[in-house]
């Protein structure tokens, strides 16, 4: 650990952030018996994927020093702003959130939107195609994309290095998807410059994939993803979906929402994905 763990101040900060967070802020209903302001400890613990007893000990100031990953989970669960997140890391005895931890922190605005989309096929993406957060239906459609580590967190890296990454996309779209992946990564490298994470990723892919290296030499720019995407689900078959994008320019994150035309077979299958995703999420499986 690289700093002073201030148990008392950490507990006070957690209590005030919990009191300031209302049920409506995280997609919960306000019951008639709720008297105390803010969320209950049990509710926050669930949002942070930890036990209520552990969170209560942190609030009381007699808990163990949380790891960086645990602090990151608390920051997300409490819908902290980037400044509040960094303050939390310092109180927990960590000098600051590492770059990769900062990149995984979903902005409070997008978190509030996602809280209302639990039964919608949606996910939050980072600047290099990292899947930061998925609703259960999105997991049912594309698999759990938040489980990857290292370079594999980036969708372009998986696309060019892991054949399984292409299985849920229509084969006729693979070539175009490859070109768009390369063109958008080139845009990111140009925008962020040498030595940036985008440039590092491009260098890794040029050595790892002949296809990527060949497309990179074409210097294509300005290619965009189509608003319509064709998926091939292992259980439901083909789905033709619309992809709507909401961009958070401050953090370079984007929210993707998948919809289908009402009355179509894809619309019926998307509704089945909602049921499938909810059932699997409740069972704790992918």
C-alpha positions in Angstrom: 0.0 0.0 0.0 1.3 3.4 -0.9 -0.4 5.9 1.4 -2.1 6.4 4.7 -5.3 4.5 5.3 -7.6 7.0 7.0 -10.3 4.7 8.5 -12.3 7.5 10.2 -12.4 9.9 7.2 -13.2 7.0 4.9 -16.1 5.9 7.0 -17.5 9.5 7.2 -17.1 9.9 3.5 -19.0 6.7 2.7 -21.8 7.6 5.1 -22.3 11.0 3.5 -22.2 9.6 0.0 -24.7 6.9 0.9 -27.0 9.4 2.5 -26.9 11.6 -0.6 -27.8 8.7 -2.9 -31.5 8.3 -3.3 -33.3 5.1 -4.4 -34.4 6.8 -7.6 -30.8 7.5 -8.5 -30.0 3.8 -8.9 -33.3 2.6 -10.3 -34.8 1.4 -7.0 -38.4 2.1 -5.8 -38.9 4.2 -2.7 -40.9 2.0 -0.3 -43.4 3.5 2.1 -41.4 2.3 5.1 -38.3 4.2 4.2 -37.6 6.9 6.8 -33.9 7.4 6.8 -32.4 9.6 4.0 -30.4 7.9 1.3 -29.9 4.3 0.6 -29.7 1.4 3.1 -26.3 -0.2 3.7 -27.6 -3.4 2.3 -28.6 -1.7 -1.0 -25.2 0.0 -1.4 -23.4 -3.3 -0.6 -25.4 -5.0 -3.4 -24.5 -2.2 -5.8 -20.9 -2.6 -4.9 -20.9 -6.4 -5.1 -19.8 -6.9 -1.5 -21.3 -8.1 1.8 -23.4 -5.7 3.8 -21.3 -6.5 6.9 -18.1 -5.5 5.1 -19.5 -2.2 4.0 -20.9 -1.5 7.5 -17.4 -2.1 8.9 -15.9 0.4 6.5 -18.5 2.9 7.5 -17.9 2.4 11.2 -14.1 2.8 10.6 -13.1 -0.7 11.9 -12.8 -2.6 8.6 -9.7 -3.8 6.8 -8.0 -1.7 4.2 -9.9 -2.3 0.9 -7.9 -3.2 -2.2 -7.8 -1.0 -5.3 -10.3 -3.2 -7.0 -12.7 -3.0 -4.0 -12.3 0.8 -3.9 -13.1 0.9 -7.6 -16.3 -1.2 -7.0 -17.4 1.2 -4.2 -16.8 4.2 -6.4 -19.0 2.7 -9.1 -21.7 1.5 -6.7 -21.9 4.9 -5.0 -22.0 6.7 -8.5 -19.0 8.8 -7.6 -17.7 11.5 -9.8 -14.1 11.2 -11.0 -13.0 13.7 -8.3 -14.9 11.8 -5.6 -13.4 8.6 -6.8 -9.9 9.9 -6.6 -10.6 11.2 -3.1 -11.9 7.8 -2.1 -8.7 6.2 -3.3 -6.6 8.5 -1.2 -8.7 7.9 1.9 -8.3 4.2 1.4 -4.5 4.5 1.4 -3.9 4.5 -2.4 -2.1 7.5 -3.9 -4.5 7.6 -6.8 -6.5 5.3 -9.1 -4.3 3.7 -11.7 -4.9 4.6 -15.3 -6.6 1.3 -16.1 -8.8 1.8 -13.0 -9.7 5.3 -14.0 -10.6 4.1 -17.5 -13.0 1.5 -16.1 -14.9 4.0 -14.0 -18.3 4.6 -15.6 -19.4 8.2 -15.4 -22.3 8.9 -13.0 -24.4 10.2 -15.8 -24.1 7.0 -17.8 -24.6 5.0 -14.6 -27.9 6.7 -14.0 -29.0 6.0 -17.5 -28.0 2.3 -17.1 -29.9 2.0 -13.9 -33.1 2.5 -15.9 -32.2 0.1 -18.6 -31.8 -3.2 -16.7 -34.3 -4.9 -19.0 -32.9 -3.3 -22.2 -30.0 -4.6 -24.3 -27.4 -2.0 -23.5 -23.7 -1.6 -22.6 -21.2 1.1 -21.8 -18.0 1.1 -23.8 -14.6 2.7 -23.1 -12.5 4.7 -25.6 -10.7 1.6 -27.0 -13.7 -0.7 -27.2 -13.5 -1.9 -23.6 -16.9 -3.1 -22.3 -17.3 -1.5 -18.9 -20.8 -2.4 -18.0 -23.6 -4.6 -19.5 -27.2 -5.1 -18.7 -28.3 -8.8 -18.3 -29.9 -8.9 -21.8 -26.6 -7.5 -23.3 -24.7 -10.4 -21.7 -27.3 -12.8 -23.1 -26.7 -11.3 -26.6 -22.9 -11.0 -26.6 -21.6 -12.9 -23.6 -19.9 -11.4 -20.6 -17.5 -8.9 -22.2 -16.4 -7.3 -18.9 -14.5 -10.4 -17.7 -11.4 -9.8 -19.9 -8.1 -8.5 -18.7 -5.1 -6.8 -20.3 -5.2 -6.1 -24.0 -8.1 -8.6 -24.4 -10.4 -6.0 -22.7 -10.3 -4.1 -26.0 -12.9 -5.4 -28.6 -10.5 -4.6 -31.5 -7.8 -6.7 -29.9 -10.2 -9.7 -29.5 -11.6 -9.3 -33.0 -8.1 -9.8 -34.6 -6.7 -12.3 -32.1 -9.5 -14.5 -30.9 -11.7 -16.3 -33.5 -14.4 -16.7 -30.9 -14.9 -12.9 -30.9 -16.5 -13.1 -34.3 -18.9 -15.9 -33.7 -21.9 -13.8 -32.8 -21.6 -11.5 -35.8 -23.0 -12.4 -39.2 -20.1 -13.8 -41.4 -20.9 -11.5 -44.3 -20.2 -8.5 -42.0 -16.7 -9.7 -40.8 -14.7 -7.9 -43.5 -16.4 -4.6 -43.0 -16.2 -4.9 -39.3 -12.4 -5.5 -39.6 -12.0 -2.3 -41.7 -14.0 -0.2 -39.3 -12.1 -1.5 -36.3 -8.8 -0.5 -37.9 -10.0 2.9 -39.2 -11.4 3.9 -35.8 -8.2 2.8 -34.0 -6.2 4.8 -36.5 -8.4 7.8 -35.7 -7.7 7.3 -32.0 -3.9 7.1 -32.6 -3.9 10.3 -34.6 -6.0 12.1 -32.0 -4.1 10.9 -29.0 -0.6 10.7 -30.5 2.5 8.4 -30.1 2.8 6.8 -26.7 -1.0 6.8 -26.1 -2.9 3.6 -25.2 -4.3 3.6 -28.7 -0.8 3.7 -30.3 0.4 1.0 -28.0 -2.6 -1.2 -28.9 -2.0 -0.6 -32.6 1.6 -1.6 -32.2 0.6 -4.8 -30.5 -2.0 -5.7 -33.2 0.4 -5.0 -36.0 2.7 -7.8 -34.6 -0.1 -10.1 -33.6 -2.4 -10.1 -36.6 -1.5 -10.3 -40.3 -5.0 -9.1 -41.2 -4.7 -6.0 -39.0 -1.2 -5.2 -40.3 -2.5 -5.5 -43.9 -5.5 -3.2 -43.3 -3.4 -0.8 -41.3 -1.2 -0.1 -44.3 -4.3 1.0 -46.3 -4.6 4.1 -44.0 -8.3 4.2 -44.2 -10.0 6.8 -41.9 -13.5 8.1 -41.2 -15.2 4.7 -41.4 -18.2 4.4 -39.0 -20.2 1.5 -37.6 -23.5 0.9 -39.3 -26.6 1.8 -37.4 -27.9 -1.8 -38.1 -26.1 -4.9 -37.0 -26.6 -8.5 -37.8 -26.0 -10.9 -34.9 -26.0 -14.7 -34.8 -27.0 -15.9 -31.4 -26.1 -19.6 -30.4 -29.7 -20.3 -29.2 -31.9 -17.8 -31.0 -30.2 -17.5 -34.4 -30.0 -14.3 -36.4 -31.1 -11.0 -35.0 -31.2 -7.8 -37.0 -30.8 -4.9 -34.5 -30.5 -1.1 -34.5 -27.6 0.3 -32.5 -28.1 3.7 -31.0 -25.2 5.5 -29.4 -25.0 8.0 -26.6 -21.5 9.6 -26.2 -20.0 11.0 -23.0 -17.2 13.2 -24.5 -15.7 14.1 -21.1 -14.6 10.5 -20.4 -14.6 9.1 -24.0 -17.3 6.6 -23.0 -20.3 5.6 -25.0 -23.6 3.9 -24.3 -24.9 1.4 -26.9 -28.5 0.5 -26.9 -29.8 -2.3 -29.2 -33.4 -2.3 -30.4 -35.4 -4.0 -33.1 -38.4 -3.0 -35.3 -41.7 -3.9 -33.5 -43.5 -6.8 -35.1 -40.4 -8.4 -36.6 -38.9 -11.8 -35.7 -35.8 -9.9 -34.3 -38.1 -7.9 -32.0 -39.5 -11.1 -30.6 -36.1 -12.6 -30.2 -34.9 -9.5 -28.4 -37.7 -9.9 -25.9 -36.6 -13.5 -25.4 -33.1 -12.2 -24.7 -34.5 -10.0 -21.9 -36.0 -13.0 -20.2 -32.9 -15.2 -20.9 -30.6 -12.5 -19.5 -32.7 -11.9 -16.4 -32.9 -15.6 -15.7 -29.2 -16.1 -16.1 -28.3 -13.0 -14.1 -30.5 -14.3 -11.2 -28.9 -17.7 -11.4 -25.4 -16.1 -11.4 -24.4 -17.6 -14.8 -23.3 -16.3 -18.2 
